[in-house]
Amino acid sequence: MPPGFGEITILAAVSVAIAYVCYRLKLVPIAGFLIAGVIIGPSALGLVDDIELVNTLAEIGVILLLFTIGIEFSLDKLARIKRLVLGGGALQVFGTMAVVTGICLALGVDWRSALFTSGLVALSSTAIVLGLLSDRGETDTPVGQSGLGILIFQDFGIIVMVLLVPLIGGGEGSTLDLLLALGKALLIIAVVVVLARKVIPPLLARVAATRRNELFLLTVVALCFLIAWIMGLADVSLALGAFLAGLIVSESPYATQALSEVLPLRTVFNAAFFVSVGMLLDVRVLLDAWPLVLGAAAVVLVLKLVITSVALLIMKMPLRIAVASGLMLAQIGEFSFVLDIAGRDVGLSPMGLGNEGQQVFIATTVLLMLLTPFMASVGGRVGRAVQDVLGPLNTADLPDDKPIKLEDHVIIVGYGPAGRRLARVLRQTDIPFVIIDLNPQSIREAREEGLNAVYGDATRPHVLEVAGIEHAKLCVVVISDRDATERTVHNAAFENPTLQIIARADFLDDVDRLHKAGAEIVIPTEIETAVRLFGDVLHAYRVPSDEVNRHIREVRANDYRLICDPELPASDPSMDQTPGMVLDGLSEEGLHTRTVTVRDGAAAAGRTLGELALRQDYDLTVIAIRRNGDVIGSPDGSEELLSGDRLVLVGPAAAFAGCADIFRFFDEPDIVDA
């Protein structure tokens, strides 16, 4: 039997079993793999003898994980979060090191061990955090961007920390050696970036032209390992080198294909990484010193949560985002093990406690890693709760702008690719609009183009007020954060019930939730892709365009449910509610049109038009009512309004704000504003 074959078999079998159990219990697989490592590790069942083999597989898993994250991210996205990398990352790392060093010195630890311990604690787990973000589809959310920015700085910081360890430990080394090592690292990084951007795209083009999937896969994996290896020669972590390789490949038109080829390999080797981390835990230490381990874990969690949150608040991130990011980064990272090994060689140990300190450090690290999936899952709720309590004390997410004076305008929430395209179209058609975004760089770019742009968190009513929500006609929400999308829709509908809201949903499951929050139109991206695909297929078979368009209208008119349930009856295509209809009827001779839905809980439901006195009190006229597929034209005052009716109102733009209370269908916004 080949050496190590038994270990690989046990690892694979246990990983499959644990992954299935996690699926049944609705737990993230990462936690299961960590537990599997504890079970088969030397301190428990001892089923794996060749630890080095598992560690090698684990390192390959981390390399492939960071490589795929780099492909998904791209250099342009990295440039957009440079403030978070350089600012937020520096504040988090140096802030954590300063506080931990101070605590250690206060406890009587010598300065060398105190500084070394602070470096161990400052780092978070790149593999776990990015793995969770990728699995949850949250890499592009504000929490994901904040976490990624800090992690990138940490991964560069580990290079400097490892180089400084001999100096801290009092061993051989000099400032000149440190500067030479840093210079070599920067030079190799620069050479790889320049050469790779010139060489890799044409190389992948030639390989893709062969139409041989196996050759393409081998080429992509070889590029990943080659660039990571070159980075390793410069004393840069292999994982960071793999991330850089992914960024380089992301510039190629074949990035999507490269990602799809590597993902299955990543899944296999990534499981090995998390199992190997679990194997490090000595169960006996956990049982003998559990008060110390739990206490250390609690201190690290609270310290990193507070320091990371403060760092992000200084970077003008909203309190809820800062807290959620702080929870996600509140563990100790896998690269801390690398730093710990370097420290052992020069006589350094956590808290200066020797082998006992190292065992407590390992137990604390694994425990916090086990808690990370849970902390990430509750991060959004905890962030909102903290913001509700401390909102009046937090002004980081409040705009310093004066309210924008527009009427009948569009509010675009999110200035990413979709928001930018929409803004370009609205600008070309002379439709007034305001942009809201949390990225300072995006807001700066928009303002340089002469656009109305508000920096702030659109879930906050005050931010919506600055954007002129009271007099807006349409709000388009195109952000990647599912919770923030729902709360933005909810608060926008509360502030202006006559507002028409279009929201983008990542998944079909979000459609009903966003409709209930107040969105008129919800566009699920995963199903819209399928709609375009079947449209292209029908065109390829020369199906007449009018018939293709009819099928597409039917799907959209039923909120895309026809794709998921073909047995559903198709609604009348003439009632198709598309974004284009919402934009019809903009100002003409001083009058404006709005289509307002009467919802359960609204004061208008169950009352007649005469009782509402819209014309007398608000100078608004109901010119039509849409009810159950029928249109009631020019309704009189005796017409009773029912839940689900859609009223077409005409009147001055300022008049719509006055009737907000009549159509408001819930009592309060989703959060307490400052």
DAMOTA-V989801 format. One record per helix or strand. SS is the DSSP state (H for helix, E for strand). FROM is the first residue (numbers start at 1). TO is the last residue. If there is no record, write none. Layout:
ss=SS from=FROM to=TO
ss=SS from=FROM to=TO
This chain:
ss=H from=5 to=25
ss=H from=29 to=40
ss=H from=51 to=73
ss=H from=75 to=80
ss=H from=82 to=106
ss=H from=111 to=122
ss=H from=126 to=135
ss=H from=142 to=168
ss=H from=175 to=209
ss=H from=213 to=233
ss=H from=238 to=250
ss=H from=255 to=279
ss=H from=283 to=288
ss=H from=290 to=314
ss=H from=319 to=328
ss=H from=335 to=344
ss=H from=350 to=352
ss=H from=354 to=393
ss=E from=410 to=413
ss=H from=417 to=428
ss=E from=433 to=437
ss=H from=440 to=448
ss=E from=453 to=455
ss=H from=461 to=466
ss=H from=469 to=471
ss=E from=474 to=477
ss=H from=482 to=495
ss=E from=500 to=505
ss=H from=510 to=517
ss=E from=521 to=524
ss=H from=525 to=540
ss=H from=545 to=557
ss=H from=561 to=564
ss=H from=573 to=575
ss=H from=579 to=582
ss=E from=588 to=588
ss=E from=591 to=597
ss=E from=608 to=608
ss=H from=609 to=612
ss=H from=614 to=618
ss=E from=620 to=627
ss=E from=630 to=633
ss=E from=640 to=640
ss=E from=646 to=651
ss=H from=655 to=658
ss=H from=660 to=663
